Amino acid sequence: MQAAGHPLPHGFVRVERGAVTLVADAGQIEAIERLGLLAPGALARTFAQAGGPAGRARVAILPLGGSSGRLCLRFVRRGGWIGDWLPGVLTGLSRPLAELDVTARLRVAGAPVPRPLCVVAERRGARGASLAVGTAFVEGAVDALHFLETTPSRDRVLRAATAAGIAVRSFHDAGGCHADLHVKNLLLRENAEQLDAIVIDLDRARIVRAVSPRARLEELMRLYRSLVKRRLITRVGPRGCARFFAAYTDRDRALRRALRAGLPRERLRLALHALHYR
């Protein structure tokens, strides 16, 4: 398997055993190896047997042992019709290694993203490879879709909206461009003292020098459309949207004006997308 153009992220090592390749955080390589993921067919068996968070398909949660917490292993699939035909087949390590690298760099820059731990790949002859990306499991967190489906109180919704706005702003300020920011790609971690948000699933994400207001608004509206599509926007409500926007702009009047200027275009896009919602 080739990984041209994507050297290993700093602090990661590569191990190969037969048809299986593991790229992992050097500090966690032994714990990850003990999971048996380098054995033939282990990747497929892991996803068949291990449970993951409710509502999140193709995710396995595995104990790393000791004080290392747990590994959240996410199956990587193609999109579109190719993904429907060959859902578990990719041709190399470039895409998952790029995700590992982007996640590591954003985390160093202070973005609220999970700690990247590994990529596992198993060659499947001429058809390519099955791959998975692993991050540290965020204990006590649920995705925002699950949170809203539990019909939380108005106060909890407003707190979550504020936390989400802060997290997405921090992600963008660190140079992060998410390829598919939607309600399931925000984790919410709540306790008696606070509620914070984490941006996850950085497949095909990029880092740029500065995220433009237009690019920021496009991602924010993709998140908004995901709520409309799932008929959850009423649970967020106008106050929740206002809290998110206020937390995201954080008294930055220039950014607020730039985002508002792009709203007519995005409202048209929302109307066009809504024609296909059921």
C-alpha positions, 0 to 999 in steps of 0.5 A: 500500500502506498502513502505517497505525499503523506509521510507519517505524522510526527511521533507515529510509527509504522508496523507491517505484518503480512497484509496488515499495516498499522500506523500508530502513536509511538506511545500507544503502539504496544497497547494497540498491538495487544488488541490483535489488529495485526492478525489476518481478518481482525479488522472485519471481526472487530467491527462485527463484534465490538459495539460503538456509540448509539447511532454511529455506524461502523465504529468499534470501541476497544479498551487499551488497558491501564490508564490509556483509556479506550480506542475509538476505531472508525471504519473508512469508506468511499462516498457516493455510488462507489461506496455503495458498491465497494463500501470497505475498499480503498486503494491506499493509505494516503486518505487515512494518513492525511486525516491522522496528520490533519487531526494531529496538527489541529490538536497541536494548534488548540482545536477541539478535536480528539487525539489521533492514535492510529490507522489500520489497513488490510490489503484485499488483493487487487480490490484495494484495502479495508481501512480504519482510523482510530482516535482516543475515545471521548469518555462521557460524550454523545454526538449532538444528534443523540443529544437532541433526540433525547429531548433535552431541557431548554437550558441544556440546549442553550448550553450545548449551542453555546459550546458548539459555537465556541468549538466550531469557531476554535476549529476554524480559527486553527485553520480547520476546514471540515469536509462534512460538518453536520450534527453527528460530527459534533460530540457533546460532553456534559457534566454538572459544571460545564458542557463542551463540544468536540469536532470529530470525523476529519476525513478529507478535512484540510488546514489552511492559513486562514478560513475565509468568512464564506468558507466558514458560513458554508460549513455553518450552514451545512451544520444548520441544514443537517438539523433541518433535514433531521427535523431537529431545528425546532428543538434548537429553536431561534434562541439556540441558533442565536446562542450558537451564532453569538458564541461563534462570532464572540463580539467580532463585529467584522466577522458577524457582518461578513457572515450576515452578508452571505446569508441570502446565498445560503438561504437559497441553497437551503431552499434548494436542498429542502426540496429533496428532504422528506 
